[in-house]
Amino acid sequence: MELSWTKAKAVFAGALGPPLFWLVLFFLVPLGIVWAYSFGHNVGLTEISFTGTFANYARAIEPLYLKIFVKSAWVAGLTTGLCLVVGFPVALAITFASEKAKAWLLLLIMLPFWTNLLIRTYALIAVLRTEGYVNMSLGWLWHGGGMIAALLGLKPIGDFQPLELLHNNFAVILGLVYVHLPFMVLPLYSALDRLDRSLLEASLDLGAGQMRTLFRIVVPLALPGIASGVLITFIPALGAYLTPDLLGGPDSQMIANVIERQFKRANDWPFGAALSFVLMYLTFIAIAIQALLSRKSPEAR
């Protein structure tokens, strides 16, 4: 028995060794180097002195950068809320669909993952730009309305003015919802698919309406999935870089864009590293809150 256990430990160590080595070498070590940078300062164009200073963190919590952190958290929170409002009915519809339809609906939800994020973002630009499909469709409707007004002898409605749908906060939030919606739908579906449907039938049989059953039975039982969906949607949205950079304007930049500028344009790696780790600390706080909510959920009890 002892020999068998020794062999089992050897097999386990052999299986765990390569991925653990990869994780340490290509994730933990680079992360530790960036963390060390956050306690240094520039002494030249390419040289960094590691002095153990907290000046970079003190600068990171100055009002200017705190305002950007707060705005990024607000945008990420609004994105998460919209994904929850849109994603919950979608996940509910997939849960109660037939087995054949469920497979196709899940395929449609996962289909965006098969396309590069950059391509999807440029496709959204083609939709939202001044000469994009939205403004082209609205212009066609406006022109048609003008022709009808002329036929009826009404006052001309004037020329169509394209809507400013790009390079603003609206475009950033729309793009973030578009990108992160599958991250909300999949954990919601996973939680809803495990529900005991006899509880729903009992609630309806006892006189509760569909909306009351939804909010008093379904939502509390789905809280672990809601918490997971909120977490894995909020964190990537908080650190989003590409979407605000391509869809946003000068006042739409988020903290990830500021971090990118510190590493590339300003060449201030210590301050960029400090901003990165402040963002990581906020991520840890979000994970702790999600774990606390999961522990308090009815399913956990």
C-alpha atoms as a printed R data frame, in Angstrom:
    type eleno elety resid chain resno       x      y       z
1   ATOM     1    CA   MET     A     1   0.000  0.000   0.000
2   ATOM     2    CA   GLU     A     2   2.831  2.313   0.873
3   ATOM     3    CA   LEU     A     3   4.569  1.528  -2.407
4   ATOM     4    CA   SER     A     4   1.334  2.237  -4.293
5   ATOM     5    CA   TRP     A     5   0.954  5.598  -2.552
6   ATOM     6    CA   THR     A     6   4.556  6.479  -3.384
7   ATOM     7    CA   LYS     A     7   3.922  5.672  -7.034
8   ATOM     8    CA   ALA     A     8   0.716  7.722  -6.961
9   ATOM     9    CA   LYS     A     9   2.586 10.718  -5.590
10  ATOM    10    CA   ALA     A    10   5.238 10.322  -8.282
11  ATOM    11    CA   VAL     A    11   2.600 10.218 -11.024
12  ATOM    12    CA   PHE     A    12   0.850 13.229  -9.523
13  ATOM    13    CA   ALA     A    13   4.117 15.171  -9.290
14  ATOM    14    CA   GLY     A    14   4.999 14.209 -12.856
15  ATOM    15    CA   ALA     A    15   1.650 15.409 -14.161
16  ATOM    16    CA   LEU     A    16   1.692 18.609 -12.111
17  ATOM    17    CA   GLY     A    17   5.349 19.488 -12.719
18  ATOM    18    CA   PRO     A    18   5.300 20.790 -16.338
19  ATOM    19    CA   PRO     A    19   2.216 23.053 -16.015
20  ATOM    20    CA   LEU     A    20   3.435 24.311 -12.623
21  ATOM    21    CA   PHE     A    21   6.871 25.068 -14.112
22  ATOM    22    CA   TRP     A    22   5.185 26.893 -17.014
23  ATOM    23    CA   LEU     A    23   2.999 28.894 -14.618
24  ATOM    24    CA   VAL     A    24   5.936 29.941 -12.451
25  ATOM    25    CA   LEU     A    25   8.280 30.743 -15.328
26  ATOM    26    CA   PHE     A    26   5.911 32.594 -17.628
27  ATOM    27    CA   PHE     A    27   3.392 34.095 -15.168
28  ATOM    28    CA   LEU     A    28   4.628 34.401 -11.592
29  ATOM    29    CA   VAL     A    29   8.203 35.420 -12.426
30  ATOM    30    CA   PRO     A    30   7.196 38.175 -14.918
31  ATOM    31    CA   LEU     A    31   4.506 39.307 -12.467
32  ATOM    32    CA   GLY     A    32   7.122 39.501  -9.714
33  ATOM    33    CA   ILE     A    33   9.411 41.557 -11.945
34  ATOM    34    CA   VAL     A    34   6.612 44.040 -12.697
35  ATOM    35    CA   TRP     A    35   5.805 44.173  -8.972
36  ATOM    36    CA   ALA     A    36   9.464 44.995  -8.249
37  ATOM    37    CA   TYR     A    37   9.344 47.745 -10.886
38  ATOM    38    CA   SER     A    38   6.507 49.405  -8.962
39  ATOM    39    CA   PHE     A    39   8.941 50.132  -6.099
40  ATOM    40    CA   GLY     A    40  11.599 51.725  -8.307
41  ATOM    41    CA   HIS     A    41  12.190 54.902 -10.252
42  ATOM    42    CA   ASN     A    42  13.755 55.901 -13.546
43  ATOM    43    CA   VAL     A    43  17.406 56.989 -13.450
44  ATOM    44    CA   GLY     A    44  17.786 57.198 -17.213
45  ATOM    45    CA   LEU     A    45  16.022 56.422 -20.452
46  ATOM    46    CA   THR     A    46  16.332 52.663 -19.984
47  ATOM    47    CA   GLU     A    47  17.637 52.142 -16.443
48  ATOM    48    CA   ILE     A    48  15.424 51.607 -13.400
49  ATOM    49    CA   SER     A    49  16.664 51.779  -9.819
50  ATOM    50    CA   PHE     A    50  14.899 49.498  -7.307
51  ATOM    51    CA   THR     A    51  14.877 51.618  -4.162
52  ATOM    52    CA   GLY     A    52  11.785 50.275  -2.389
53  ATOM    53    CA   THR     A    53   9.983 53.593  -2.723
54  ATOM    54    CA   PHE     A    54   6.207 53.897  -2.385
55  ATOM    55    CA   ALA     A    55   6.167 57.131  -4.412
56  ATOM    56    CA   ASN     A    56   4.615 55.432  -7.413
57  ATOM    57    CA   TYR     A    57   1.696 54.130  -5.332
58  ATOM    58    CA   ALA     A    58   1.280 57.536  -3.708
59  ATOM    59    CA   ARG     A    59   1.108 59.062  -7.186
60  ATOM    60    CA   ALA     A    60  -1.346 56.370  -8.327
61  ATOM    61    CA   ILE     A    61  -3.899 57.476  -5.704
62  ATOM    62    CA   GLU     A    62  -3.673 61.172  -6.585
63  ATOM    63    CA   PRO     A    63  -7.062 62.737  -7.489
64  ATOM    64    CA   LEU     A    64  -6.294 62.712 -11.225
65  ATOM    65    CA   TYR     A    65  -5.736 58.951 -11.351
66  ATOM    66    CA   LEU     A    66  -8.349 58.149  -8.723
67  ATOM    67    CA   LYS     A    67 -10.866 59.881 -10.976
68  ATOM    68    CA   ILE     A    68  -9.812 57.606 -13.858
69  ATOM    69    CA   PHE     A    69 -10.061 54.546 -11.596
70  ATOM    70    CA   VAL     A    70 -13.546 55.595 -10.476
71  ATOM    71    CA   LYS     A    71 -14.648 56.251 -14.059
72  ATOM    72    CA   SER     A    72 -13.262 52.881 -15.174
73  ATOM    73    CA   ALA     A    73 -15.104 51.150 -12.320
74  ATOM    74    CA   TRP     A    74 -18.306 53.019 -13.232
75  ATOM    75    CA   VAL     A    75 -18.039 52.033 -16.910
76  ATOM    76    CA   ALA     A    76 -17.250 48.420 -15.973
77  ATOM    77    CA   GLY     A    77 -20.149 48.376 -13.481
78  ATOM    78    CA   LEU     A    78 -22.591 49.797 -16.025
79  ATOM    79    CA   THR     A    79 -21.363 47.284 -18.603
80  ATOM    80    CA   THR     A    80 -21.837 44.454 -16.114
81  ATOM    81    CA   GLY     A    81 -25.325 45.655 -15.193
82  ATOM    82    CA   LEU     A    82 -26.400 45.868 -18.832
83  ATOM    83    CA   CYS     A    83 -24.944 42.421 -19.525
84  ATOM    84    CA   LEU     A    84 -26.905 41.048 -16.554
85  ATOM    85    CA   VAL     A    85 -30.169 42.666 -17.671
86  ATOM    86    CA   VAL     A    86 -29.738 41.400 -21.229
87  ATOM    87    CA   GLY     A    87 -28.071 38.096 -20.401
88  ATOM    88    CA   PHE     A    88 -30.448 36.797 -17.726
89  ATOM    89    CA   PRO     A    89 -33.491 36.478 -20.055
90  ATOM    90    CA   VAL     A    90 -31.241 34.956 -22.726
91  ATOM    91    CA   ALA     A    91 -29.863 32.370 -20.283
92  ATOM    92    CA   LEU     A    92 -33.398 31.660 -19.061
93  ATOM    93    CA   ALA     A    93 -34.618 31.141 -22.621
94  ATOM    94    CA   ILE     A    94 -31.741 28.745 -23.348
95  ATOM    95    CA   THR     A    95 -32.468 26.811 -20.129
96  ATOM    96    CA   PHE     A    96 -36.096 26.142 -21.042
97  ATOM    97    CA   ALA     A    97 -35.486 25.547 -24.760
98  ATOM    98    CA   SER     A    98 -35.646 22.082 -26.282
99  ATOM    99    CA   GLU     A    99 -32.451 20.045 -26.318
100 ATOM   100    CA   LYS     A   100 -31.924 20.600 -30.041
101 ATOM   101    CA   ALA     A   101 -32.568 24.345 -29.840
102 ATOM   102    CA   LYS     A   102 -30.423 24.599 -26.702
103 ATOM   103    CA   ALA     A   103 -27.377 23.274 -28.556
104 ATOM   104    CA   TRP     A   104 -27.809 25.805 -31.358
105 ATOM   105    CA   LEU     A   105 -28.419 28.695 -28.961
106 ATOM   106    CA   LEU     A   106 -25.283 27.862 -26.970
107 ATOM   107    CA   LEU     A   107 -23.360 27.687 -30.235
108 ATOM   108    CA   LEU     A   108 -24.563 31.186 -31.145
109 ATOM   109    CA   ILE     A   109 -23.483 32.494 -27.732
110 ATOM   110    CA   MET     A   110 -19.982 31.010 -28.086
111 ATOM   111    CA   LEU     A   111 -19.598 31.898 -31.771
112 ATOM   112    CA   PRO     A   112 -17.999 35.345 -31.096
113 ATOM   113    CA   PHE     A   113 -15.103 33.610 -29.306
114 ATOM   114    CA   TRP     A   114 -14.099 32.131 -32.667
115 ATOM   115    CA   THR     A   115 -13.422 35.607 -34.083
116 ATOM   116    CA   ASN     A   116 -10.546 37.840 -33.037
117 ATOM   117    CA   LEU     A   117 -11.499 40.740 -30.750
118 ATOM   118    CA   LEU     A   118  -9.796 43.256 -33.042
119 ATOM   119    CA   ILE     A   119 -11.854 42.102 -36.021
120 ATOM   120    CA   ARG     A   120 -15.077 42.284 -34.009
121 ATOM   121    CA   THR     A   121 -14.211 45.795 -32.837
122 ATOM   122    CA   TYR     A   122 -13.500 47.002 -36.366
123 ATOM   123    CA   ALA     A   123 -16.804 45.442 -37.464
124 ATOM   124    CA   LEU     A   124 -18.535 47.505 -34.772
125 ATOM   125    CA   ILE     A   125 -16.754 50.620 -36.057
126 ATOM   126    CA   ALA     A   126 -18.194 49.905 -39.495
127 ATOM   127    CA   VAL     A   127 -21.654 49.815 -37.939
128 ATOM   128    CA   LEU     A   128 -21.350 52.945 -35.772
129 ATOM   129    CA   ARG     A   129 -19.292 55.374 -37.855
130 ATOM   130    CA   THR     A   130 -20.805 58.414 -39.552
131 ATOM   131    CA   GLU     A   131 -21.124 56.567 -42.864
132 ATOM   132    CA   GLY     A   132 -21.872 53.281 -41.100
133 ATOM   133    CA   TYR     A   133 -24.830 50.982 -41.388
134 ATOM   134    CA   VAL     A   134 -26.829 52.577 -38.577
135 ATOM   135    CA   ASN     A   135 -26.623 56.093 -40.009
136 ATOM   136    CA   MET     A   136 -27.173 54.767 -43.537
137 ATOM   137    CA   SER     A   137 -30.377 53.052 -42.407
138 ATOM   138    CA   LEU     A   138 -31.567 56.094 -40.484
139 ATOM   139    CA   GLY     A   139 -30.737 58.323 -43.464
140 ATOM   140    CA   TRP     A   140 -32.750 56.062 -45.758
141 ATOM   141    CA   LEU     A   141 -35.728 56.217 -43.368
142 ATOM   142    CA   TRP     A   142 -35.342 59.989 -43.035
143 ATOM   143    CA   HIS     A   143 -35.284 60.392 -46.815
144 ATOM   144    CA   GLY     A   144 -38.368 58.205 -47.127
145 ATOM   145    CA   GLY     A   145 -40.153 60.253 -44.484
146 ATOM   146    CA   GLY     A   146 -39.250 63.428 -46.391
147 ATOM   147    CA   MET     A   147 -40.723 62.015 -49.600
148 ATOM   148    CA   ILE     A   148 -43.945 61.085 -47.791
149 ATOM   149    CA   ALA     A   149 -44.118 64.576 -46.241
150 ATOM   150    CA   ALA     A   150 -43.690 66.140 -49.688
151 ATOM   151    CA   LEU     A   151 -46.437 63.963 -51.152
152 ATOM   152    CA   LEU     A   152 -48.777 64.998 -48.337
153 ATOM   153    CA   GLY     A   153 -47.906 68.665 -48.807
154 ATOM   154    CA   LEU     A   154 -46.305 68.980 -45.394
155 ATOM   155    CA   LYS     A   155 -43.337 71.128 -44.452
156 ATOM   156    CA   PRO     A   156 -39.986 69.610 -45.572
157 ATOM   157    CA   ILE     A   157 -38.171 67.908 -42.727
158 ATOM   158    CA   GLY     A   158 -34.692 69.015 -43.872
159 ATOM   159    CA   ASP     A   159 -31.505 67.078 -44.400
160 ATOM   160    CA   PHE     A   160 -30.528 64.146 -42.243
161 ATOM   161    CA   GLN     A   161 -27.776 64.781 -39.706
162 ATOM   162    CA   PRO     A   162 -25.819 61.610 -38.923
163 ATOM   163    CA   LEU     A   163 -25.734 60.613 -35.273
164 ATOM   164    CA   GLU     A   164 -22.436 60.767 -33.398
165 ATOM   165    CA   LEU     A   165 -22.264 57.121 -32.368
166 ATOM   166    CA   LEU     A   166 -18.498 56.679 -32.371
167 ATOM   167    CA   HIS     A   167 -15.590 58.020 -30.299
168 ATOM   168    CA   ASN     A   168 -17.636 58.686 -27.176
169 ATOM   169    CA   ASN     A   169 -18.698 56.965 -23.954
170 ATOM   170    CA   PHE     A   170 -21.772 55.470 -25.618
171 ATOM   171    CA   ALA     A   171 -19.613 53.625 -28.144
172 ATOM   172    CA   VAL     A   172 -17.286 52.351 -25.395
173 ATOM   173    CA   ILE     A   173 -20.125 50.955 -23.264
174 ATOM   174    CA   LEU     A   174 -21.878 49.449 -26.281
175 ATOM   175    CA   GLY     A   175 -18.618 47.839 -27.384
176 ATOM   176    CA   LEU     A   176 -17.895 46.465 -23.912
177 ATOM   177    CA   VAL     A   177 -21.398 44.987 -23.646
178 ATOM   178    CA   TYR     A   178 -21.025 43.496 -27.114
179 ATOM   179    CA   VAL     A   179 -17.689 41.894 -26.174
180 ATOM   180    CA   HIS     A   180 -18.503 40.710 -22.637
181 ATOM   181    CA   LEU     A   181 -22.121 39.549 -22.945
182 ATOM   182    CA   PRO     A   182 -21.157 35.860 -23.504
183 ATOM   183    CA   PHE     A   183 -19.147 35.951 -20.250
184 ATOM   184    CA   MET     A   184 -22.393 36.740 -18.433
185 ATOM   185    CA   VAL     A   185 -24.721 34.381 -20.289
186 ATOM   186    CA   LEU     A   186 -22.664 31.192 -19.880
187 ATOM   187    CA   PRO     A   187 -22.371 31.155 -16.042
188 ATOM   188    CA   LEU     A   188 -26.010 32.230 -15.754
189 ATOM   189    CA   TYR     A   189 -27.060 29.353 -17.970
190 ATOM   190    CA   SER     A   190 -24.892 26.941 -15.963
191 ATOM   191    CA   ALA     A   191 -26.631 27.995 -12.725
192 ATOM   192    CA   LEU     A   192 -30.147 28.066 -14.177
193 ATOM   193    CA   ASP     A   193 -29.768 24.684 -15.863
194 ATOM   194    CA   ARG     A   194 -29.178 23.066 -12.438
195 ATOM   195    CA   LEU     A   195 -32.380 24.453 -10.908
196 ATOM   196    CA   ASP     A   196 -34.886 21.995  -9.465
197 ATOM   197    CA   ARG     A   197 -37.852 22.643 -11.746
198 ATOM   198    CA   SER     A   198 -40.223 21.045  -9.271
199 ATOM   199    CA   LEU     A   199 -39.753 24.174  -7.115
200 ATOM   200    CA   LEU     A   200 -40.970 26.321  -9.987
201 ATOM   201    CA   GLU     A   201 -43.979 24.064 -10.539
202 ATOM   202    CA   ALA     A   202 -44.789 24.144  -6.820
203 ATOM   203    CA   SER     A   203 -44.580 27.938  -6.748
204 ATOM   204    CA   LEU     A   204 -46.919 28.258  -9.729
205 ATOM   205    CA   ASP     A   205 -49.324 25.650  -8.327
206 ATOM   206    CA   LEU     A   206 -49.511 27.550  -5.018
207 ATOM   207    CA   GLY     A   207 -50.701 30.681  -6.768
208 ATOM   208    CA   ALA     A   208 -47.522 32.668  -7.333
209 ATOM   209    CA   GLY     A   209 -47.427 34.324 -10.717
210 ATOM   210    CA   GLN     A   210 -44.590 33.957 -13.178
211 ATOM   211    CA   MET     A   211 -42.901 37.224 -12.206
212 ATOM   212    CA   ARG     A   212 -43.131 36.450  -8.479
213 ATOM   213    CA   THR     A   213 -41.726 32.971  -9.083
214 ATOM   214    CA   LEU     A   214 -38.927 34.509 -11.098
215 ATOM   215    CA   PHE     A   215 -37.861 36.985  -8.414
216 ATOM   216    CA   ARG     A   216 -38.644 34.876  -5.319
217 ATOM   217    CA   ILE     A   217 -37.487 31.437  -6.514
218 ATOM   218    CA   VAL     A   218 -35.344 31.603  -9.648
219 ATOM   219    CA   VAL     A   219 -33.190 34.632  -8.842
220 ATOM   220    CA   PRO     A   220 -32.205 33.557  -5.274
221 ATOM   221    CA   LEU     A   221 -31.313 30.052  -6.461
222 ATOM   222    CA   ALA     A   222 -29.308 31.504  -9.366
223 ATOM   223    CA   LEU     A   223 -27.255 33.838  -7.151
224 ATOM   224    CA   PRO     A   224 -24.023 31.798  -7.461
225 ATOM   225    CA   GLY     A   225 -24.251 32.016 -11.251
226 ATOM   226    CA   ILE     A   226 -25.111 35.717 -11.064
227 ATOM   227    CA   ALA     A   227 -22.121 36.357  -8.789
228 ATOM   228    CA   SER     A   228 -19.798 34.394 -11.093
229 ATOM   229    CA   GLY     A   229 -21.135 36.159 -14.183
230 ATOM   230    CA   VAL     A   230 -20.766 39.577 -12.553
231 ATOM   231    CA   LEU     A   231 -17.190 38.783 -11.523
232 ATOM   232    CA   ILE     A   232 -15.943 37.435 -14.851
233 ATOM   233    CA   THR     A   233 -17.664 40.300 -16.684
234 ATOM   234    CA   PHE     A   234 -16.662 43.163 -14.384
235 ATOM   235    CA   ILE     A   235 -12.953 42.290 -14.118
236 ATOM   236    CA   PRO     A   236 -12.194 42.117 -17.888
237 ATOM   237    CA   ALA     A   237 -14.351 45.212 -18.460
238 ATOM   238    CA   LEU     A   238 -12.429 47.103 -15.760
239 ATOM   239    CA   GLY     A   239  -9.126 46.288 -17.458
240 ATOM   240    CA   ALA     A   240 -10.380 46.714 -21.023
241 ATOM   241    CA   TYR     A   241  -7.887 48.428 -23.312
242 ATOM   242    CA   LEU     A   242  -8.647 47.742 -26.967
243 ATOM   243    CA   THR     A   243 -12.343 48.689 -26.959
244 ATOM   244    CA   PRO     A   244 -11.926 52.132 -25.298
245 ATOM   245    CA   ASP     A   245  -8.855 52.799 -27.434
246 ATOM   246    CA   LEU     A   246 -10.631 52.159 -30.749
247 ATOM   247    CA   LEU     A   247 -14.209 53.200 -29.967
248 ATOM   248    CA   GLY     A   248 -13.674 55.942 -27.392
249 ATOM   249    CA   GLY     A   249 -12.712 59.589 -27.650
250 ATOM   250    CA   PRO     A   250 -10.282 61.705 -25.605
251 ATOM   251    CA   ASP     A   251 -12.637 61.678 -22.588
252 ATOM   252    CA   SER     A   252 -13.423 57.955 -22.878
253 ATOM   253    CA   GLN     A   253 -10.071 56.527 -21.867
254 ATOM   254    CA   MET     A   254  -9.971 53.973 -19.050
255 ATOM   255    CA   ILE     A   255  -7.232 53.021 -16.615
256 ATOM   256    CA   ALA     A   256  -5.796 50.344 -18.935
257 ATOM   257    CA   ASN     A   257  -5.181 53.031 -21.574
258 ATOM   258    CA   VAL     A   258  -3.342 55.154 -18.991
259 ATOM   259    CA   ILE     A   259  -1.198 52.148 -18.032
260 ATOM   260    CA   GLU     A   260  -0.373 51.503 -21.690
261 ATOM   261    CA   ARG     A   261   0.792 55.092 -22.128
262 ATOM   262    CA   GLN     A   262   3.107 54.818 -19.116
263 ATOM   263    CA   PHE     A   263   4.865 51.772 -20.561
264 ATOM   264    CA   LYS     A   264   5.014 52.894 -24.204
265 ATOM   265    CA   ARG     A   265   4.851 56.655 -24.605
266 ATOM   266    CA   ALA     A   266   5.900 58.087 -21.232
267 ATOM   267    CA   ASN     A   267   8.543 55.355 -20.660
268 ATOM   268    CA   ASP     A   268   7.673 55.415 -16.944
269 ATOM   269    CA   TRP     A   269   7.629 51.700 -16.194
270 ATOM   270    CA   PRO     A   270   7.661 52.029 -12.369
271 ATOM   271    CA   PHE     A   271   4.536 54.183 -12.357
272 ATOM   272    CA   GLY     A   272   2.845 51.969 -14.953
273 ATOM   273    CA   ALA     A   273   3.652 48.929 -12.807
274 ATOM   274    CA   ALA     A   274   2.165 50.633  -9.728
275 ATOM   275    CA   LEU     A   275  -1.033 51.448 -11.624
276 ATOM   276    CA   SER     A   276  -1.189 47.842 -12.844
277 ATOM   277    CA   PHE     A   277  -0.948 46.467  -9.333
278 ATOM   278    CA   VAL     A   278  -3.505 48.905  -7.948
279 ATOM   279    CA   LEU     A   279  -5.821 47.519 -10.626
280 ATOM   280    CA   MET     A   280  -4.875 43.991  -9.560
281 ATOM   281    CA   TYR     A   281  -5.600 44.791  -5.905
282 ATOM   282    CA   LEU     A   282  -9.056 46.007  -6.950
283 ATOM   283    CA   THR     A   283  -9.483 42.690  -8.769
284 ATOM   284    CA   PHE     A   284  -8.645 40.778  -5.595
285 ATOM   285    CA   ILE     A   285 -11.247 42.839  -3.710
286 ATOM   286    CA   ALA     A   286 -13.868 41.980  -6.355
287 ATOM   287    CA   ILE     A   287 -13.009 38.274  -6.056
288 ATOM   288    CA   ALA     A   288 -13.306 38.457  -2.258
289 ATOM   289    CA   ILE     A   289 -16.727 40.122  -2.538
290 ATOM   290    CA   GLN     A   290 -17.871 37.423  -4.990
291 ATOM   291    CA   ALA     A   291 -16.690 34.686  -2.609
292 ATOM   292    CA   LEU     A   292 -18.553 36.348   0.274
293 ATOM   293    CA   LEU     A   293 -21.761 36.579  -1.756
294 ATOM   294    CA   SER     A   294 -21.436 32.945  -2.827
295 ATOM   295    CA   ARG     A   295 -21.036 31.884   0.788
296 ATOM   296    CA   LYS     A   296 -24.220 33.715   1.748
297 ATOM   297    CA   SER     A   297 -26.302 32.367  -1.135
298 ATOM   298    CA   PRO     A   298 -29.171 29.932  -0.424
299 ATOM   299    CA   GLU     A   299 -27.489 27.193  -2.486
300 ATOM   300    CA   ALA     A   300 -24.304 27.448  -0.377
301 ATOM   301    CA   ARG     A   301 -26.323 26.862   2.785
